[in-house]
């Protein structure tokens, strides 16, 4: 049986270092058998992948990639909290916030970037409940922010 990190490696991805918080909070908190991540921005190598609104400066495809990076950053926060991603029993909930123009209605498609990556990384344990929410603006003018809740064993 392959580990989540091995599955990510098959996709050409690695778990990045935990993205440092942009305000006063921690990247993840464990309580009992659950790990809650803070909202993760599409930071890659210390910088946002894109800025602006989906439907204006950012295309839906770019936003999808941003959501994927947000999920990867959330995975990093979980790993920092529990040490071994094989301890994840279930991705319970994903919330994706999409900074978008008022006429853009493709938030679920953007959120699929995160959901599909979690499914590939965790297999059946990556199937989750989800919300995809439009927002007028996100921190640092990021187009996407994703938070996850996982159950660990």
trRosetta pair geometry for C-beta under 8 A, 3 or more apart (Angstrom, degrees):
i j d omega theta_ij theta_ji phi_ij phi_ji
2 6 4.2 -125 -170 89 100 130
2 7 5.5 121 121 -55 125 82
2 10 7.8 10 -180 -23 159 132
3 6 4.6 98 51 5 76 102
3 7 7.1 -138 95 -4 42 85
3 85 6.5 106 171 77 100 102
3 86 5.1 -65 -132 -70 99 105
4 7 5.6 -54 -149 36 34 112
4 8 6.4 35 153 -19 66 104
4 75 7.4 -156 148 -154 135 127
4 85 4.1 -94 52 130 130 132
4 86 6.7 -164 5 -71 93 54
4 88 6.8 33 -37 38 148 128
4 121 4.5 41 -158 170 96 88
4 122 5.5 -3 -102 -81 114 64
5 8 5.5 -49 -147 36 35 113
5 9 6.3 41 151 -23 64 103
5 14 7.6 30 -158 -142 91 61
5 15 6.1 -60 -112 -17 98 116
5 85 5.8 136 -36 38 89 137
6 9 5.5 -49 -147 33 34 115
6 10 6.7 41 150 -24 62 99
7 10 5.6 -48 -155 28 35 115
7 11 7.1 27 147 -11 61 104
7 120 6.0 176 155 149 117 73
7 121 5.3 155 90 -131 123 39
7 122 7.8 -159 57 -44 155 25
7 123 7.4 -147 -87 -43 161 86
8 11 5.6 -61 -159 39 39 109
8 13 4.4 -83 178 84 91 100
8 14 6.6 126 125 -100 120 24
8 15 6.7 86 87 -48 166 74
8 72 7.8 117 -140 -122 132 99
8 75 7.8 154 -77 134 147 165
8 120 7.7 110 -87 115 56 102
8 121 5.4 20 -62 -111 93 97
9 12 7.5 51 -173 -75 36 15
9 13 7.0 -112 -79 64 27 53
9 14 6.7 41 -90 -86 75 71
11 117 8.0 153 141 -133 173 82
11 120 6.2 71 -59 142 141 143
13 72 6.4 -117 -176 -115 133 132
15 72 7.0 -168 -123 -173 51 84
15 75 5.8 -115 -121 115 101 109
15 76 5.1 151 -180 -90 90 79
15 79 5.6 40 -180 2 154 162
15 85 7.5 -167 -70 -45 149 139
16 19 7.4 38 105 -51 123 80
16 44 7.4 -135 -88 -127 162 60
16 72 6.3 69 6 139 104 109
16 73 6.5 -29 57 -95 120 66
16 76 5.3 -53 67 -74 67 148
17 76 6.7 76 133 -168 14 140
18 27 5.1 -117 -173 -18 121 174
18 73 7.6 96 -144 -165 47 76
18 76 4.9 -179 -88 136 58 109
18 77 5.5 98 -130 -88 105 61
18 80 4.9 -4 -57 -39 135 152
19 27 6.9 138 63 -110 69 125
19 40 6.5 119 39 -147 135 90
19 41 6.9 -146 142 52 161 84
19 43 4.4 116 -123 61 135 142
19 73 5.0 -1 -8 -152 123 124
19 76 7.2 101 -9 80 74 138
19 77 7.8 -46 34 -60 80 101
21 24 7.3 101 133 -99 140 8
21 25 5.2 -179 -141 66 143 74
21 26 6.8 -88 -51 -110 139 19
21 27 6.4 -140 -61 -61 90 71
21 38 6.9 22 -109 79 103 162
22 41 7.3 32 -16 -3 135 141
22 139 5.7 140 84 160 147 140
22 140 6.4 -99 -146 -38 163 120
23 139 7.6 -114 -20 -127 117 145
25 38 5.2 121 131 -106 132 149
26 29 6.2 100 78 -62 120 85
26 38 6.8 167 88 -28 43 128
27 37 6.5 -25 160 -150 68 84
27 38 5.6 -111 -145 28 31 110
27 40 7.6 48 -153 -89 92 95
27 76 7.8 -56 166 102 148 87
27 77 3.9 -142 148 -125 112 114
27 80 6.7 45 80 60 135 141
27 81 8.0 -145 93 -47 95 104
28 35 5.5 13 177 -180 121 103
28 36 6.6 164 -154 84 69 45
28 37 4.7 -36 -97 -104 92 64
28 38 6.8 -121 -69 0 44 75
28 77 4.0 141 -34 156 117 103
28 78 6.0 164 -116 -79 164 43
28 80 6.7 142 35 68 124 100
28 81 4.5 -91 101 -45 129 136
29 35 7.2 167 84 -151 36 59
29 36 5.3 -11 59 58 87 95
29 81 7.5 -178 -114 -120 5 140
30 34 7.0 163 -151 89 59 45
30 35 4.8 -28 -95 -96 78 80
30 36 8.0 172 -87 19 30 67
30 81 5.1 151 -41 173 111 123
30 82 6.9 124 -85 -68 140 86
30 152 7.5 -34 -134 28 117 138
31 34 5.8 -14 65 65 75 93
31 36 7.4 5 15 1 101 108
33 89 7.7 -7 173 21 116 132
33 151 5.5 23 136 -159 101 79
33 152 5.6 -156 -169 61 67 64
33 153 6.9 24 -148 -89 114 40
34 92 7.4 -28 -129 5 106 148
34 149 6.2 -8 -169 -173 110 94
34 150 7.0 157 -152 83 60 43
34 151 5.8 -35 -96 -101 71 59
34 152 7.2 167 -93 14 19 83
35 77 8.0 167 158 120 121 88
35 78 5.2 115 112 -128 148 84
35 81 5.2 139 -132 95 131 151
35 82 6.4 -90 -57 -37 147 115
35 149 7.3 167 83 -153 50 48
35 150 5.0 -7 55 59 97 93
35 152 6.0 52 -14 -21 107 121
36 147 7.4 13 -179 173 76 113
36 149 5.4 -9 -105 -107 70 83
37 40 6.2 -17 148 -34 131 108
37 74 4.6 156 75 -144 175 90
37 77 4.6 103 -125 90 111 142
37 78 6.4 -64 -64 -55 114 82
37 147 5.2 -169 85 -152 87 72
37 148 5.1 35 24 48 121 72
37 149 7.6 -140 16 -71 74 42
38 77 7.2 -142 34 -149 78 162
38 147 6.4 -89 152 -112 19 111
39 95 8.0 -68 -100 89 89 105
39 97 6.9 -9 -138 18 132 126
39 139 7.7 133 99 15 130 124
39 145 4.2 19 178 168 118 117
39 146 6.8 135 -153 64 67 20
39 147 4.7 -62 -88 -55 55 103
40 43 7.7 -105 180 19 80 96
40 70 4.6 141 98 -163 97 74
40 71 7.6 155 76 -64 137 18
40 73 4.0 169 -176 96 133 116
40 74 4.6 -136 -1 -60 148 78
40 77 6.7 -144 -78 -12 123 134
40 145 6.7 154 68 -161 36 66
40 146 5.4 -32 57 67 92 76
40 147 6.7 142 2 -86 77 52
41 48 6.4 -57 151 -106 120 93
41 70 6.5 -79 176 -105 9 95
41 73 7.3 -25 60 70 44 168
41 138 7.4 157 -110 139 100 123
41 139 6.5 -95 -75 78 132 106
41 140 6.5 36 -140 47 160 128
41 142 4.5 -120 -146 -94 108 164
41 144 7.7 135 -146 88 53 61
41 145 5.7 -30 -89 -105 62 82
42 48 6.0 69 81 -154 84 70
42 49 4.4 -68 138 21 117 111
42 50 6.8 1 88 32 143 79
42 65 7.8 79 -148 114 138 69
42 66 3.6 -60 -79 -156 158 83
42 67 7.4 -45 -80 -48 114 24
42 69 4.3 79 -145 79 80 124
42 70 5.3 -55 -74 -52 68 84
42 73 7.7 -162 -113 -7 29 136
42 142 6.0 155 26 -157 89 113
42 143 7.2 -10 13 51 137 85
42 144 5.7 63 -35 63 117 100
43 46 6.7 -2 -177 -128 107 10
43 47 6.7 148 -147 72 72 16
43 48 6.2 -49 -94 -85 59 47
43 49 7.6 -160 -106 -23 12 79
43 69 7.2 -173 52 148 34 119
43 73 6.2 86 49 -94 90 147
44 47 6.8 -37 66 65 62 68
44 49 5.3 54 12 -70 118 95
44 69 5.5 -70 -58 -147 107 140
48 51 5.6 73 110 -62 144 86
48 140 6.0 -177 -55 128 139 128
48 141 7.8 118 126 79 176 77
48 142 5.6 -142 -132 -100 130 86
49 62 7.6 -177 129 -178 110 91
49 65 6.8 -134 148 116 155 103
49 66 5.3 -165 67 -101 129 84
49 69 5.8 134 -26 23 143 164
50 57 7.6 167 174 123 104 99
50 58 5.1 106 146 -110 138 115
50 62 5.3 85 -58 159 163 123
50 63 7.5 -97 70 -80 147 55
50 66 5.8 -85 35 -74 111 128
50 142 7.8 92 81 -148 66 57
50 143 5.5 -11 98 1 109 127
51 57 7.0 -19 99 112 60 144
51 58 7.7 -156 94 -57 20 117
51 140 7.1 -100 -112 137 110 79
51 141 4.3 44 -164 110 106 109
51 142 6.6 -66 -114 -92 65 33
51 143 6.9 172 -146 -34 20 86
52 56 6.0 -123 165 88 112 100
52 57 2.8 -44 153 65 163 134
52 58 4.9 163 83 -24 99 95
52 99 7.7 -178 128 105 29 121
52 141 6.3 22 -57 163 34 108
52 143 6.1 -1 74 -73 54 103
53 56 4.3 44 73 31 102 115
53 57 6.1 93 42 27 60 89
53 58 6.4 -164 94 27 25 100
53 99 5.3 -105 -111 132 66 89
53 100 5.5 116 -174 -135 90 23
53 101 5.2 104 140 -51 133 70
53 104 7.6 179 158 3 99 146
53 143 6.7 145 -126 -118 17 89
54 58 4.9 -56 -90 87 56 106
54 59 7.5 6 -144 130 74 10
54 60 6.3 77 -168 -88 111 55
54 62 8.0 -168 -111 74 86 92
54 63 4.4 21 -102 -69 124 152
54 98 5.6 -35 21 176 142 105
54 99 6.6 129 3 84 85 57
54 100 4.2 -38 63 -103 93 89
54 101 7.2 -125 86 3 51 76
54 104 5.5 153 107 170 88 166
54 106 7.4 -119 143 70 128 101
54 110 6.2 -37 -124 -83 168 147
54 143 5.3 104 -47 -168 87 115
54 144 7.6 57 -44 -58 126 88
55 58 7.8 9 16 68 40 73
55 60 7.9 48 -65 -58 61 83
55 100 5.1 73 5 -166 120 87
55 101 3.6 -117 97 24 128 110
55 103 6.5 168 -175 73 146 78
55 104 3.3 -121 -57 -64 142 126
55 106 7.9 154 -68 31 100 105
56 101 5.1 122 -36 -57 99 119
57 143 8.0 -141 81 -80 95 120
58 62 5.0 -127 -166 87 82 125
58 63 5.3 96 141 -60 118 93
58 66 7.5 -9 -167 -15 140 145
58 143 4.4 -35 38 -96 173 154
59 62 4.6 97 53 7 80 101
59 63 6.9 -144 94 -5 43 88
60 63 5.5 -56 -145 39 33 113
60 64 6.3 43 153 -27 66 100
60 106 5.3 -23 -115 107 130 150
60 109 6.1 10 -172 105 124 126
60 110 6.2 -116 -151 -74 76 87
61 64 5.5 -46 -149 28 33 116
61 65 6.8 32 152 -14 62 102
62 65 5.7 -55 -156 37 35 111
62 66 6.4 39 146 -22 66 104
62 143 7.4 57 114 58 100 164
63 66 5.2 -49 -148 34 37 117
63 67 6.4 41 151 -21 66 99
63 98 6.5 55 -175 -141 136 108
63 110 4.4 -40 127 -128 117 115
63 113 7.3 -161 123 -11 59 146
63 143 5.1 -110 -110 134 93 132
63 144 5.6 130 -163 -46 82 121
64 67 5.7 -52 -152 33 31 111
64 68 6.6 35 148 -21 62 103
64 109 6.8 -55 -83 143 109 79
64 110 5.6 -127 -76 -131 59 50
64 112 6.6 -19 -133 73 102 88
64 113 3.9 161 -173 -66 59 119
65 68 5.4 -49 -151 32 36 116
65 69 6.6 35 151 -17 65 102
65 113 6.3 -125 -52 -139 15 141
66 69 5.7 -54 -151 37 34 110
66 70 6.4 40 148 -23 65 103
66 110 7.8 -13 62 -167 99 103
66 113 7.0 75 62 103 49 164
66 142 7.4 162 -175 -177 134 92
66 143 5.5 86 74 71 172 108
66 144 4.3 139 116 30 116 127
67 70 5.4 -47 -148 33 35 117
67 71 6.5 37 152 -19 64 101
67 96 5.9 13 -132 -137 118 132
67 98 8.0 -25 -75 -89 116 98
67 110 5.4 142 -37 160 140 73
67 111 5.9 -163 -148 -118 152 27
67 112 7.4 87 97 62 150 40
67 113 3.2 118 75 70 108 119
67 114 4.4 -93 163 -32 96 87
67 144 4.8 -102 -73 177 72 158
67 146 5.9 100 -150 -52 72 133
68 71 5.8 -54 -153 34 32 111
68 72 6.5 33 148 -19 64 105
68 113 4.1 -94 -42 172 78 99
68 114 6.4 -155 -85 -74 34 44
68 116 7.6 -38 -98 68 98 96
68 117 4.9 128 -140 -45 80 140
69 72 5.4 -51 -147 36 36 114
69 73 6.3 38 152 -19 66 103
70 73 5.7 -56 -151 37 31 111
70 74 6.4 34 149 -21 65 103
70 96 7.6 120 90 -122 149 89
70 113 7.8 81 36 104 99 113
70 114 5.9 -44 79 -88 103 115
70 144 5.6 -116 -29 120 143 108
70 145 6.4 164 -131 -149 142 26
70 146 3.6 115 132 23 129 114
71 74 5.4 -50 -147 34 35 114
71 75 6.5 41 150 -22 64 100
71 94 7.7 -8 -105 -134 104 129
71 113 7.1 -169 -3 122 123 75
71 114 3.8 155 -58 -139 119 76
71 115 7.8 -145 -88 -31 148 24
71 117 4.6 140 92 75 145 130
71 118 5.6 -114 -165 -48 133 91
71 146 5.7 -39 -64 107 64 157
71 148 7.2 75 -132 -44 73 133
72 75 5.5 -46 -151 31 34 115
72 76 6.7 39 147 -21 62 101
72 117 6.6 -74 -55 162 80 151
73 76 5.4 -47 -152 31 37 116
73 77 6.7 39 149 -20 64 100
73 146 8.0 128 60 63 100 103
74 77 5.6 -50 -151 33 36 112
74 78 6.5 38 150 -18 66 102
74 114 7.7 45 19 -149 138 115
74 146 5.9 -85 -36 107 135 102
74 147 6.8 153 -111 -139 128 31
74 148 4.6 98 166 13 144 116
75 78 5.7 -53 -150 36 33 112
75 79 6.3 34 152 -20 66 106
75 85 6.9 17 -172 -113 98 131
75 118 7.8 -175 -68 -102 109 77
75 121 6.5 -79 -106 169 146 170
76 79 5.7 -53 -146 36 31 112
76 80 6.4 34 154 -22 64 104
77 80 5.8 -51 -149 33 31 113
77 81 6.6 28 152 -17 62 108
78 81 5.7 -64 -156 37 32 111
78 82 6.2 -14 165 16 71 111
78 85 7.0 78 107 -110 111 83
78 88 6.8 35 156 -80 141 121
78 148 7.3 -43 -53 84 125 121
78 150 5.6 36 -126 27 139 144
79 82 6.7 -77 -134 55 26 80
79 83 7.0 35 -177 -147 61 2
79 84 7.6 66 -141 -71 79 5
79 85 5.4 -33 -94 -62 97 92
82 85 7.6 113 82 -85 115 36
82 87 5.0 -138 157 70 133 139
82 88 7.5 140 70 -59 159 74
82 152 5.4 -152 -112 -129 151 158
83 87 7.4 57 65 0 80 139
84 87 5.1 96 84 -16 88 103
85 88 5.7 -20 -174 -3 62 114
85 121 7.7 -70 169 165 142 112
87 152 4.7 27 137 -160 100 102
87 153 5.7 -152 -167 54 70 67
88 91 7.0 19 173 -56 125 70
88 122 6.0 -74 105 -120 131 126
88 125 6.2 131 121 141 92 136
88 150 5.1 -45 -137 179 104 135
88 151 7.4 101 -162 75 61 50
88 152 5.8 -51 -100 -100 43 76
89 125 6.2 -145 157 -141 30 125
89 150 7.8 140 46 170 62 85
89 151 4.7 -56 64 105 105 97
89 152 6.1 149 1 -130 90 18
89 153 4.6 94 -55 -33 117 104
90 125 5.1 -121 -97 -159 46 81
90 128 7.6 139 166 -91 82 85
90 150 6.7 170 89 -157 49 66
90 151 4.4 16 52 43 95 111
91 94 6.8 17 161 -49 116 99
91 118 5.1 40 -59 175 175 131
91 122 5.8 140 -19 55 111 161
91 125 6.5 104 1 141 76 70
91 126 5.0 31 16 -138 129 46
91 127 7.3 151 62 54 98 24
91 128 4.3 -66 113 -64 95 128
91 148 6.1 -47 -152 -169 101 122
91 149 7.7 114 -169 80 57 51
91 150 5.3 -39 -107 -103 54 87
92 128 6.0 75 116 -136 12 100
92 129 6.8 -13 157 29 58 97
92 149 4.6 -54 65 102 109 99
92 150 6.3 169 4 -111 87 25
92 151 5.6 89 -48 -24 114 95
93 128 5.9 179 -86 178 18 112
93 129 4.9 -23 -106 71 76 95
93 130 6.9 160 -161 -84 58 42
93 131 7.9 13 -174 2 100 89
93 148 6.9 163 88 -156 56 52
93 149 4.3 21 48 39 95 114
94 111 7.2 138 123 -175 120 108
94 114 5.7 166 -171 121 140 126
94 115 6.1 -170 60 -83 162 80
94 118 6.8 -151 -70 -2 139 160
94 128 5.2 92 -9 106 97 141
94 129 7.5 177 26 90 66 48
94 130 4.5 -10 66 -111 94 93
94 131 7.6 -166 98 33 58 57
94 146 6.6 -14 -169 -166 96 102
94 147 7.5 162 -154 84 49 47
94 148 5.2 -15 -103 -105 72 82
94 149 7.9 -142 -64 23 38 71
95 130 7.2 172 -82 -157 36 60
95 131 4.8 1 -121 59 78 101
95 133 6.9 2 -174 4 91 116
95 146 7.0 161 84 -152 52 53
95 147 5.1 -2 55 56 100 92
95 148 7.8 -169 22 -79 66 38
96 107 7.1 162 102 176 109 92
96 110 6.7 179 149 106 139 93
96 111 3.6 176 43 -111 156 99
96 114 5.6 -178 -82 22 122 142
96 130 7.0 11 2 -172 100 107
96 131 7.1 -170 33 94 64 57
96 132 4.8 -7 67 -115 107 71
96 133 7.0 167 88 25 53 69
96 144 6.5 -23 -168 -161 96 100
96 145 7.5 154 -157 81 49 47
96 146 5.0 -12 -104 -102 74 87
97 133 5.2 -27 -109 73 65 99
97 134 8.0 83 -161 -160 62 7
97 135 4.8 24 -178 -17 104 134
97 138 5.9 137 116 -96 121 123
97 144 6.9 147 81 -158 60 47
97 145 4.4 -4 55 57 110 95
97 146 7.5 -159 22 -72 70 41
98 104 7.8 -117 130 115 122 127
98 107 4.5 -169 33 -124 143 90
98 110 4.9 98 -104 80 138 153
98 111 7.1 -97 -45 -51 120 84
98 132 6.6 17 -8 -179 119 88
98 133 7.0 165 21 82 76 44
98 134 5.7 -43 73 -108 90 52
98 135 6.6 154 70 20 35 84
98 143 6.9 1 -155 160 66 73
98 144 5.7 -9 -106 -104 65 77
99 134 7.9 95 -119 -167 19 61
99 135 5.1 -49 -88 81 62 92
99 136 6.9 2 -141 122 82 18
99 137 5.6 46 -131 -123 125 27
99 138 4.5 -118 -47 -4 121 99
99 141 7.4 -151 109 -165 171 47
99 142 6.8 135 4 94 132 53
99 143 5.2 -121 53 -139 99 41
99 144 7.3 -123 16 -59 80 36
100 104 3.9 -112 173 72 122 134
100 106 7.9 178 -131 53 153 74
100 107 6.6 -119 -9 -74 151 91
100 134 5.2 -76 44 -139 113 98
100 135 7.5 95 15 49 72 52
100 143 7.8 68 -70 -162 65 85
101 104 4.8 100 55 -13 79 106
104 107 7.5 105 128 -47 95 75
104 134 7.3 154 85 -119 93 124
106 109 4.5 -35 179 35 96 119
106 110 6.2 103 121 -23 86 91
107 110 5.6 -55 -150 36 37 113
107 111 6.2 36 155 -20 69 107
107 132 4.1 155 136 145 101 110
107 133 6.8 -164 -177 47 152 8
107 134 5.4 -113 -65 -63 140 77
108 111 5.5 -55 -145 38 33 113
108 112 6.7 51 151 -36 62 94
108 132 4.7 171 -85 42 52 159
109 112 5.5 -36 -158 10 36 120
110 113 6.3 -35 177 4 46 111
110 132 6.9 138 64 -156 89 125
110 144 6.3 -157 163 -97 121 125
111 114 5.8 -50 -170 36 57 107
111 115 6.1 49 139 -16 80 110
111 130 6.3 138 155 168 137 133
111 132 3.8 -113 -25 -99 147 116
111 146 7.7 140 -133 -104 76 109
112 115 5.2 -59 -135 47 40 110
112 116 5.4 38 167 -21 76 108
113 116 6.5 -52 -137 36 17 104
113 117 6.7 14 158 -14 54 111
113 144 7.7 -7 60 -165 136 169
114 117 6.0 -65 -153 38 28 108
114 118 6.3 24 156 -16 66 109
114 146 4.7 169 -98 -130 152 155
114 148 7.8 -164 173 -67 125 111
115 118 5.9 -59 -149 37 30 109
115 119 6.3 30 154 -19 65 107
115 128 7.0 -141 -129 52 89 104
115 130 6.0 -31 -86 -79 123 157
116 119 5.6 -52 -148 36 33 114
116 120 6.4 31 155 -17 65 105
117 120 5.8 -55 -148 38 32 109
117 121 6.2 27 156 -17 67 110
118 121 5.8 -57 -141 40 30 108
118 122 5.9 -15 173 19 68 113
118 126 4.2 170 140 -162 77 110
118 128 6.7 -17 116 2 146 130
118 148 7.2 162 -99 -115 143 145
119 122 6.9 -75 -127 55 19 79
119 123 7.3 49 -178 -120 55 10
119 126 4.2 177 -99 106 35 128
119 127 6.5 55 -108 -72 95 59
120 123 8.0 20 -164 -66 17 45
120 126 7.3 -62 25 70 30 172
121 126 6.1 124 64 -87 74 141
122 125 4.3 -96 160 83 107 93
122 126 3.3 138 65 -57 102 95
123 126 6.0 126 52 6 25 103
124 127 6.0 -29 -168 -1 48 112
128 148 7.7 -42 -155 -144 170 98
135 138 5.6 83 96 -62 140 86
135 145 7.9 -4 23 29 154 112
137 141 6.7 -44 -158 -108 96 58
138 141 7.1 98 67 -147 70 12
138 142 4.6 -68 98 65 120 86
138 143 7.1 144 35 -118 130 2
138 144 7.3 -99 21 46 169 2
138 145 5.0 -177 -156 -22 139 119
139 142 6.0 11 75 13 64 111
139 145 7.0 79 29 -81 94 139
142 145 6.0 95 96 -60 132 87
